Structure formats: structure tokens, C-alpha cells
Amino acid sequence: MKTFVVVSDSHARAGAIDRVSHLFAENDFLIHLGDGSGDMRPVMRLYPEKTYVMKGNCDFSFGEEECVIEAEGVRIFCCHGHKYGVKHGLSRLAARAKELDCGVALYGHTHTADIATVDDVLCVNPGALGDYAAPSYCYMVAHRGNVTATIVRA
């Protein structure tokens, strides 16, 4: 069993990452899906082997455009989502995940937490950690080829 803390859109809001930092040591993967990628620099220094940071449309120098993580027999596609038009639907995101042989796609950008299955791809948006009204993140578990994702209010 592998556990994930997935955040997005912290937008350099003071305390956004601190809201969930108590979870970092005990989980196997820490993923930031962009727009505030620089907020993860201290986390990456503490946990370089398990931290993945994507670059969002508001990030200019820090983070990866996209990546694939493999854990417990599951391939997970990670990106910010803006390049796949996620504000207008998830079909392009799901198609890219399938192209990479991934059964899960993690994305941000919309600031709206959502879990949906599109063309047999589990698409998960953790919401916006930096959002003042309803900050959220995703806690995800991969085990023997299965994934369970849960949106948690921060």
C-alpha cells in the first residue's frame, strides 16, 4: 500500500502548505500540481525522494510540466491541467493519460475539487489549497492495482 498527499493551487498563500505539512512525514508521495510550485521548495529539501512538483500556468521556473508515477501496479499521470483544457472538460486529460498507459490523472487549475471517471481514467483534482473559502487536498491510496481518492477539507 502506498499513500499520497496531493495538493494544487497554493498560490504562495501564507500557511497554505503548512495546513497539510503534518501529513508529509507519514505518506509515501507528496505531489503539488502547480500554481504555487515554489511553495514546495522547503518540502522538497526535506523529502526529495518522495516529492513531485508540477509547473502551473502561474509558475515560471520551478516544477515539471508533467510526469508519470508508478506505485502498487498503478500508473499515475500528473500535470497542472491548463494545457489539456480542464476548465472545459476532461476528455483531453483522460486521452493523454491513456496515451501514457495511466489509469489515473491528477490535475489542478480549476480550483474545484473533483473526482470523476472519464473513458476509464480516474481523474482527480484536489481543489485549491490556497483558496480562502474552501481549501482542500486529496488523500489517495494505491494498493494492488487499485486506487482510492478522497477529497479532504484543509
N, C-alpha and C positions, 0 to 999 in steps of 0.2 A: 504494500500500500504506500502511495506517495501523496503528499498533501501540498496544496498550492494556496498562496495568498495572492490574489490578482487585483491590482488597483489601476486606475486610469485617471487622467484629467485632474491632477492635483494642482496644476497651475500656480505653483510657487506660493500657495496659500499657507501662511504660518500655521504650523501644527497639523497640517493635513496628513503627512506621513507619520507624525507622532501618534495619531489616533490609532494606528494599527501596528506600531513598532513592537509592542509587547508580543506580537504573534511571530515575529521574524525568526527567532532562535529555534522555535519548535516545529517549523514547517520545512518541507524539503525544497520548495521552489518559491521564489519571490518574483513576481512579474509586474512591471509597470508598463502600461500600454500607450504611453505618450501623453504629451501636453503637460509638461512639468517633469520631464525626464531628468533634469538636473537635480530635482529634489531627492533623487535616489543615489546621488554620488556617495554620501556618507554610508548608506546601506550597502552599496557595492564594495566599499572599502572593508566593511565588517564581514560581509558574506559573499565574497567574489565568486565562489564556486556554485552558488545557487540563485544568483540574482540576474535577471534578464530585463533589459530596459529597451523599449521601442521608442522611436522618434515620432512625435506627432507633428501636425501641421503648424503648431506654435513653437516647436523645438527646432533649433537651427544647427546645433553642433554635437549633441550628445544622444546616443542611442542608435539602435539598429533599425533599419527600415522594416524588416520583418525577420522572423526566424521560425524554425520548427524544433519543438522539444519532444523527445520520445521518453515515455515513462510507463512502466507497467503494461506494455503492449499497446499503448495508445500514442498516436502521433497528433501533436497539438500545434496548430498554426497560430502565430501571434503577430499582430500588427495594430496600428492605430485605427485604421479603417477608412480614413478620408480618401485614400486612393481607390477604394472599392465602392464608393458612393453609398455608404451605410445609412446615411440620413434618408435615402430614397428606397431602401430595400436591402435585403441581404443576399440576393442571388449571386451577385458578382463575388462577394466574400466567400460564399459556400463553394462556388466554382473554383476559386483559387485554392481553397483548402483541399478540394478533391484532386486538383491538378498535382498537389504536393503529397497526395495519398494520406491526408489527415482527416480524422473523424471529428475533430473539434477545432473551432475557430474562435480565438479570443480577440476582441476588438473594443475600442473605446469611441471617442469622438462625439457621440451624440449626447453625452451627459445623462443618459437614461438607462438605468439598469434593465437588462432583458436577458431571458434565456429562451431560445427558440430552436427548433429543428427545421432546417431548410435543406431539401434534397439529401437527406440522411446525414447531414453535418450538424452537430450540436454547436450553435452559435451563442456565445456568451459575452455580454457587455456588463462589466462590474458597476457601471454608473460612474459618477464623478466623485472622487474622494475630496476634491477641493470645493465642491458645491456647498454653499452655505445652508441651503434649505433642507436637503436630504442627502448628506454624504453617505456613500456606500462603497462596498468592496465585494469581491467574490471569494468564497472559500470553496475550494474544489478538491475532490479526492479521485485519484485514479487507482484502480485495483483490478488486476487480471483482465485487462481489456475493456473495463467499464469505467465510466466517468459519472460522478455526481457533482453538480454545481449548485451552490446556494448563495443567493444574494443576502448580504448582511448589512444592516444599517450601522454606520460607524459613529 
